[in-house]
Every structure is written in structure tokens, then in C-alpha cells.
Amino acid sequence: MRPRDLLCPKPAGLYCPPGDFYIDPVRPVARALITHGHSDHARAGHDAVLATQQTLDIMGLRYGEDFAGSTQAAAFGETIQVNGVDVTFHPAGHVLGSAQICVEHDGTRIVASGDYKRRPDATSQPFEPIRCDVFITEATFGLPVFRHPPDTHEIGKLIRSTEQFPERAHLVGAYALGKAQRVIRLIRDAGYEKPVFIHGALAKLCDYYQSQGIDLGDLRPATVEGGAKGDFAGAIVVGPPSAFADRWARRFPDPISAFASGWMRIRQRAKQGGVELPLIISDHSDWDELLETIVETGAGEIWVTHGREEALVRWCELQSIAAKALHLVGYEDEGD
């Protein structure tokens, strides 16, 4: 079977004609296979959804229990037949429950990676490279300028700043799903045992991570009602990036603005966002990790989805690997 007959781009997303299903569709469809819980990949309104149990749980927390007509949980490594097509979920390392989806039919194997990272992460299952004929890779940070430093180095900057400025609150912007929990776990691994204060938008997901055996330590609500600004002197406060643009952030004592994102590699972006303490911590692979993964899969053909597609396609061509950009639309960088 030709790869394009097994998976092909449609307006709704990646479509499998023989299996009659979509992977991460951007609009409601009859049958959707979902790689992970970020809102640009996991949308409500599908008739049937197949995903890992943790992704289904996360979708339920974000959209309500009736987010789909029916759901089916896939265990990692378990092969499920969907209308005669073999489908297997493998860890993607992006966020808790995130998966690459391997689609195999008539001797052709394609792996759709969704979003993935290669760095060790105590809040996510580790990435598992899968040998395949075609590998569909993201390219969020698909430029040579993006080489992420060690997470411990970046968290060390935050810890040192709290020691240097004990009178100031440190407000850390981190996306609600995955990044926030990872940052908190990294803070704990660095030896920080004080309470970490969280915005209300993070509470449900942090509780869920804790229920899955991921210890985030003493978390407390970042509310100042009934208290004084000084109560948060020297504290670490974690919240979604959007919260720091409103009045909520101005309640804290002389706050230092931090943001955990791979985009903090671009100094101008940090400056424009008013970020005083940029933390280069990404839930996506950097340039070197993207190349490493492509080689490990042994794929003879690479399809590049959202992100910096052209540079990655060009690198593949220089290595005599067939490659093309899929130009899928509707995917952002919620989990960067």
C-alpha cells in the first residue's frame, strides 16, 4: 500500500481512508484518534474517541464528561484494529498520557508522532522511538537556533533568583497542562520544599497529576483575598501565561515575571512579553532531538506537520531522505 493511501491530509486533519478515522482532527468527526490532551489536538464533539486513558481523563477535566459520543481507552503497546487497520499507541514524552499513533495496514507502517520531546521528565512517560516506513514529525522548534539547555540549569536560575530577591514574588507563566506540572516537579527536584502557589486554572490538572502518582509537593491557591501582598514575598507562584496580563498578577509584591517556554530562546520575544526571567523549558524536541528521532525511526520518508517545516524538509533532502510538508492548519503551540 502506498503511504498516501493509508494516511492523507484533509481539511479536518490527517485521515485514514481504509480505517475511516482521523488523527487529531481540528473539527468534529465520526471517529477520532487523539495523541494528547492539548486543545489544538484534542477537541470536543467527536462521535467516537480512541486515546490513552490519561488523555481521555484530561479531556473530561477540560471539556466535561460528555466531550464525545463514546470513548475507548488504548493501553501503550496494545494493538487495536479499527476497521481492519492496526493501530498502536506508544509514549510520546510530551505530557502525561501523550502518544504517538502507529498505523499499519497491508505492510505499510506510518507513525504520527503528535507532539513529542526526548528530555527526561518525571511527569510524563518517556518517548519511545518506533521503526516505521513513514514518520510524521512536528517541527515546532525545527530550526538550528533552537537547542534547549538542561532543565536543571533553567530551574536553577529561578531558585537562585528567589534567594537573591527574598522580598519579591516570582510569577512563573507555564501552560496549564504538562508544563505547569513539569515546572513544579523540577522545582521540587531542585530541593525547593516550600509551598508553591498556583493559579486556580491549574488546580484540577495538578490534582489529577497527583492522583496519577506524580508528587508535586505542597500546593496552595494563589489568592490574596483576606491577606496582604507581603504574604507572597519570596514565594513561587505558577499560573497560565494569560493570567499575568490581568489584574491578578498585580496583587503580588514587586513581582518578577518568568515564563517557561522554548520560545524564551528568542530574547526579543521575551523582551516583548515583559519577561524578566526567561526559562528555556520546552515540552517539544529541539533541533538536534528532531534530527536524532528521524534517524532512529529508520523511516524512508518524513512528513512534517506544524512548525518550521521548510528547514526540516531541507535537512532530510540533504540526507537523501524523502520529505514533504503537510501544511496542516489549526495546530498552535499550547504546550511549548
VENFENRA-V848024 format. One record per backbone hydrogen bond with DSSP energy under -0.5 kcal/mol. NH is the residue of the N-H (numbers start at 1). CO is the residue of the C=O. E is the energy in kcal/mol with one decimal. If there is no record, write none. Layout:
NH_CO_E + NH_CO_E
This chain:
5_2_-1.8 + 6_2_-0.7 + 6_3_-1.6 + 7_3_-2.4 + 8_15_-2.2 + 10_13_-2.0 + 13_10_-1.4 + 14_23_-0.9 + 15_8_-3.1 + 16_21_-3.0 + 17_15_-0.7 + 18_5_-0.5 + 20_16_-1.7 + 21_16_-1.2 + 22_31_-2.2 + 23_14_-2.2 + 24_22_-0.5 + 24_33_-2.7 + 26_12_-2.9 + 27_12_-0.5 + 32_48_-2.8 + 33_22_-3.0 + 34_32_-0.5 + 34_50_-2.2 + 41_38_-2.0 + 42_38_-2.9 + 43_41_-0.7 + 45_67_-3.2 + 47_29_-2.3 + 48_30_-1.0 + 49_70_-2.1 + 50_32_-2.5 + 51_72_-1.9 + 56_52_-2.4 + 57_53_-2.7 + 58_54_-2.4 + 59_55_-2.6 + 60_56_-2.1 + 61_57_-2.1 + 62_58_-2.1 + 63_59_-2.8 + 64_60_-1.8 + 67_64_-1.1 + 69_46_-2.1 + 70_47_-1.2 + 72_49_-2.1 + 74_51_-2.1 + 77_89_-2.8 + 78_75_-2.1 + 80_78_-0.5 + 80_87_-3.1 + 82_80_-0.5 + 82_85_-2.9 + 83_81_-0.6 + 85_82_-1.6 + 86_104_-2.1 + 87_80_-2.5 + 88_102_-2.2 + 89_78_-0.7 + 90_100_-2.5 + 92_98_-1.7 + 93_98_-0.5 + 98_95_-2.3 + 99_35_-2.4 + 100_90_-3.8 + 101_112_-2.8 + 102_88_-3.3 + 102_100_-0.6 + 103_101_-0.5 + 103_110_-3.4 + 104_86_-2.7 + 105_108_-2.1 + 108_105_-1.8 + 110_103_-2.8 + 111_134_-2.5 + 112_101_-2.9 + 112_110_-0.6 + 113_111_-0.7 + 113_136_-2.2 + 117_92_-1.6 + 124_121_-1.5 + 128_91_-1.8 + 132_297_-1.8 + 133_109_-1.9 + 134_109_-1.7 + 135_301_-2.0 + 136_111_-3.2 + 136_134_-0.5 + 137_135_-0.7 + 137_303_-2.5 + 139_306_-2.6 + 142_139_-2.0 + 143_141_-1.5 + 146_143_-2.1 + 147_145_-1.1 + 154_150_-1.5 + 155_151_-2.7 + 156_152_-1.9 + 157_153_-1.3 + 158_154_-1.3 + 159_155_-2.5 + 160_156_-2.5 + 161_157_-1.8 + 162_158_-1.9 + 163_159_-1.5 + 164_160_-2.2 + 165_161_-2.4 + 168_165_-1.8 + 169_253_-2.0 + 170_235_-3.0 + 171_169_-0.6 + 171_256_-2.4 + 172_170_-0.7 + 172_237_-3.5 + 173_171_-0.7 + 173_258_-2.7 + 174_239_-2.5 + 178_176_-0.7 + 179_177_-1.2 + 180_175_-2.3 + 182_178_-2.2 + 183_179_-2.8 + 184_180_-2.2 + 185_181_-2.3 + 186_182_-2.5 + 187_183_-2.3 + 188_184_-2.1 + 189_185_-2.6 + 190_186_-1.3 + 191_188_-2.0 + 192_187_-1.8 + 193_191_-0.7 + 196_218_-2.6 + 197_236_-2.4 + 198_220_-2.7 + 199_238_-2.3 + 202_199_-2.0 + 203_200_-1.0 + 206_202_-2.7 + 207_203_-2.6 + 208_204_-2.1 + 209_205_-2.6 + 210_206_-2.3 + 211_207_-2.1 + 212_208_-1.1 + 212_209_-0.7 + 213_210_-1.7 + 214_209_-2.0 + 215_213_-0.8 + 216_214_-0.6 + 219_217_-0.8 + 220_196_-2.2 + 222_198_-2.5 + 223_221_-1.7 + 227_224_-2.1 + 231_228_-2.0 + 232_229_-2.0 + 233_230_-1.7 + 235_232_-2.2 + 236_195_-0.5 + 237_170_-3.2 + 237_235_-0.6 + 238_197_-3.1 + 239_172_-2.2 + 243_240_-1.7 + 244_240_-0.6 + 244_241_-1.2 + 245_242_-1.3 + 246_243_-1.1 + 249_243_-0.7 + 249_246_-1.1 + 250_246_-0.6 + 250_247_-0.8 + 251_248_-1.3 + 252_249_-1.2 + 253_229_-0.7 + 254_252_-0.6 + 255_252_-0.6 + 256_169_-3.0 + 257_255_-0.6 + 258_171_-3.1 + 258_256_-0.5 + 259_277_-1.1 + 260_173_-2.7 + 261_259_-0.8 + 261_279_-2.4 + 262_336_-1.8 + 264_261_-1.5 + 265_262_-1.5 + 266_263_-2.0 + 267_265_-0.9 + 269_266_-0.7 + 270_266_-1.7 + 271_267_-2.7 + 272_268_-2.7 + 273_269_-1.5 + 274_271_-1.5 + 275_270_-2.7 + 276_257_-1.2 + 276_274_-0.7 + 277_257_-2.8 + 279_259_-2.6 + 280_278_-0.5 + 281_279_-1.8 + 283_335_-0.5 + 285_116_-1.7 + 287_146_-2.3 + 290_286_-2.3 + 291_287_-2.1 + 292_288_-2.4 + 293_289_-2.2 + 294_290_-2.2 + 295_291_-2.1 + 296_292_-2.3 + 297_293_-2.0 + 298_294_-0.7 + 298_295_-1.0 + 299_294_-0.6 + 300_133_-1.1 + 301_133_-1.3 + 302_322_-2.7 + 303_135_-2.3 + 304_324_-2.8 + 305_137_-2.8 + 308_139_-3.6 + 309_307_-1.7 + 312_308_-1.0 + 313_309_-2.4 + 314_310_-2.5 + 315_311_-2.2 + 316_312_-2.2 + 317_313_-2.2 + 318_314_-2.0 + 319_315_-1.1 + 319_316_-0.7 + 320_317_-1.5 + 321_316_-3.0 + 322_300_-1.2 + 322_320_-0.5 + 324_302_-1.9 + 326_304_-3.1 + 327_304_-0.6 + 336_333_-1.8
